[in-house]
Amino acid sequence: MGKQKTKKFAAMKRMISLKDQRIKEKDRAKAKEKKKKDPSELKEREVTKYPSCLFFQYNTQLGPPYHILVDTNFINFSIKAKLDIVQSMMDCLYAKCIPYITDCVMAEIEKLGMKYRVALRIAKDPRFERLPCTHKGTYADDCLVQRVTQHKCYILATVDRDLKRRVRKIPGVPIMYISNHRYNIERMPDDYGAPRF
């Protein structure tokens, strides 16, 4: 009995590498020369540049009247805690506060429907300043992070953990949140007379 030849599974044709000696000299790939590392040479790495208005964690653009960017869930949690947004902000910071709401946040509240009609009515309050959005898409978190990164004059008011985690990486941006039925500030320079929690 003769042996049967079995086909190899997923067999491929072998290709000659471009460095092979059988290929003509002009078609052959050039071998890369390795540079010797100089131990005294300065190591380069990319470091993000921060604006000159920031000195360590202090932001010189922050000061009364405070400009506070409000997130959707911050309004919802304020309603649940039965807090008046503007008054509670002033109680927290001991200064005049101007709440700002972007078009993306407004669209997000409108999408939530009838269940959040009280939040929508609060967002349309004339004390709230409206900020128009020019970017594509209506994802509110990206919009807020972009605004806070570009303009360092805002305090971000949010209860969202993921958004807080993203904003903590940006230096000089304080975060306002709700705990024990009152507003608190996460990072605030001592220079402006605001209490540190």
N, C-alpha and C positions, 0 to 999 in steps of 0.2 A: 504494500500500500504506500502510495506517495503522500507526502505532507502537503496539506492545503495551505496556500499562501493567504493569510488574512490581511485585509487592508488596515492600515493604521488609522486610528480615529483622528479626524481633523488634520490630516497631513497637508503640509504646505510646501510649495516649491522653495528651495533654498536660493537666496539671492546673494550675490557677491557684494561684499561691503566696498565702499568707495576707497578704502585704504588698502585694498588687496593689491599684491604685487603683480597679478596678472593683468591689471588694467593699465593702459598706457599712461605714461608719466604726466602728460598734459591734462588728462581726465581725472587723475587721482586726487582725492581730497587732501588738503594740506594738514599736516599734524599741528595742533595748537601748541605753542610754546608756553610753558608754565613760567610765570614770573615769580621770582624769589621774593618772599615777603620781608620787608625791612622792619625789624623790630622797633626802630626809633620813629617810624612813620606814624602820623596822627591817624587815628581811626575815625572814619566818617560814618555818621548815622543820621537819619532824618529825624529832626525834632520839630514838632509843630510850633509855629510862631504864634504868640498871643499878643493882643494889642497892648500898646504902651500905657493905656489907661489902667491896666491892672498891675498892682504892685503886690506880689505874692497873692494872697487870697482876697485882697481888698479891691473893691471896684469903686473908683472915684466918681463914676457917673450915677451911682445910686444915691438918692437923697430925696427929701420931701419936696413936692408931693410925689409919692411913690406910684410908679406905673406897674400895675399887676395884670399879667396875662392869665386869664381864667380858662380852665379846662372844663369839658363837659361833666365829668364825674365829680368835679369840685362843686358845681352848682347842685347836682343831685344829692350829694352828701350833706351840703348846707341845708337843703330842704328837709332831709331826714333828721338832722340835728336841730332843726327849727332855729336857724341862725340867719339874721339879716346880713347879707354879704358885705355891703359897703360899711355898715356900722361895726361889724365884727373885725373887718380889716383895720379900721381906724383904732379900735380898742387894742388890737394886737401890736400895731406899729407906733401908736401915739403920735400920728401925723395924718395929714390929708392923703387919701388913697384914691387913685383913679383906676377902676377896673376896665381892662380892655378885653374885647372878644373878637376873634378873627372870623372871617367868612366860613372857614373850614369847620370851626367849632359850632357855629350857627347851623350849618348844613347837617352836622352830625346830630344835633338836638332835634332838628326838624325831621330827620330820618327815623328817629326813635318812636315817633307817632303820638297817639293820644295819651298814652301812659305818662309821658313826660311833658304834658302841656303846661304845667306850672313852671317847669324849668325853662320852657320856651318863653313864657310871659316874663319871667325874671330876666332872661337874656336880652329881651327887647326893651328893658328899662332904659329911660333916657339918661340915667347916670352912667351907664355903660358906654364906653367909646367903641366904635366899630373900626376894625382894621381890615381894609380890603386885601384879598390875596390875588397875586398875579401868577402863581405857579400852577403847574398841571396837577390834576388829581385833587381829591378832597380828604386825604388822610390827615386828621387833625394833629396827631402826635408829631409827624414829620414837619408839619407846618410850624408848630410851636418851637420845636428844637431848632429849626432854621432861623426863626425870628430871634430867639434868645442868643444864638451864636452870632448873628450879624449885629444886633443892637444890644449892648450890654446894660441898657438902662431899665430892663424889666425884671420883675420878680415873678417867678412862675408859680401859680396856684394850682396844685393838682393833688390827687389822692392815688393816682395810678402808679403802681410799683415799678413797672417797666419804664415809664416815662421819667420817673424820679431817678432811676438807675442811669438812664441816658444823660440826663441833665447834670448829674453829679460829676460827670467827666469833664464838663465845661467849667473852667474856673471863673469865679466872680459872679455866679448866678445863684441867688438865694431861692429856696423852695419854700412855699407856704403850704401847709397841710392842716388837716383837722384831727385833733385828738382831745378826748375828754370834753366834748361839746364846746370846743373853742378853737380858734385859729392859732397856729404856732409857726415860727420861722425856723427853718433848718440851719441856714448859714446866713449870718448878717454881720457886717463889720461893726465893731464897737464904736467907730468914729461918729456914727449918725444918731447916737442916743437911743437906739432901739434895744430892747432887752435881749439878752442872749439866753437861749433855752437849751 
